[in-house]
Amino acid sequence: MSFLGGWRPLVLLRLLEMSITRNKTIRWLLESTGRPYGILDICWEKEGIDEGKSAALRKTKSQIFTNSSACKLKLGDLKGALLDTEFAMRDGDDNVKALFRQGQAYMALNDVDAAVESFEKALKLEPNDGGIKKELAAAKKKIHDRREQEKRQYRKMFQ
């Protein structure tokens, strides 16, 4: 048995990474992820956890939170997804996947300006990612459309 509590957290992490469309399965996975969180927290309390193991634990916990946010986005729990991305980035803002999920959550919450900021940070870290570029372009288009609509409204006011 490894210091991560065996294979269970890794299996759950793998299941969360899969593209799942059924809400019951996603809910089950979200309920099951409490176990890896607990296992990771217990590991930090054990004696003999060096810096390397601690970094691996932080990375695993960040991945779990990022994947949990993807599931919550699919379920429509937008604020929960946003909260999970913040937990995933607690140790640093260099998590591209968490920034991408954060941008998606902001878009779903209709906070387009914050979404653009998240997508731009992700694009700086991963400049060749097509998914990030696509989402960033969609967010910028929404901003452009909003400004055009505001211009049309104000133009009518002064005529």
C-alpha positions, 0 to 999 in steps of 0.5 A: 500500500502506498502513502496515498492509501492504495489504488483507490484515489488514483482510480477515482481520479481516472474516473473523474477524468473520463468524459461522463454524461450521465448525471447519476454517475457524476453525482456518485463520483462527486460523493466518492471524491470525499475519500481521496480528499480525506486520504490526502489530508491524513497523509500530511499528518503522517511522519516522514512526509518529505518535500517531494511527497508533499508536492506530489500530494498537493498536485494530486489534490489539485487534480482532484479539485480540477476534475471535480469542478468539471463534473460540477460544471456538467451538473450545473453547480456553477458556484461549486465548480468555481470554488473547486477551481480556486481550491485547485489553484491554492498553491499557485496560478500555474494550473492551466486546466483549473484556469480553463475550468474557472473560465468556463464557470465564469462564462456559465455565470455570465461573468464574461470579463472574469472568464476572459481574464482566466482564459488569457492566463491559461493561454499564457501558460499553454499558448498552443492549446486550441480549446483555450483559444476557442473559449477565449474567442467566444468570450471576446465575441460576447464582450464585443456583442455586448458593447455593440448592443450598448452602442445601439442603445445609447445611439437611440437615446441621443437621437 
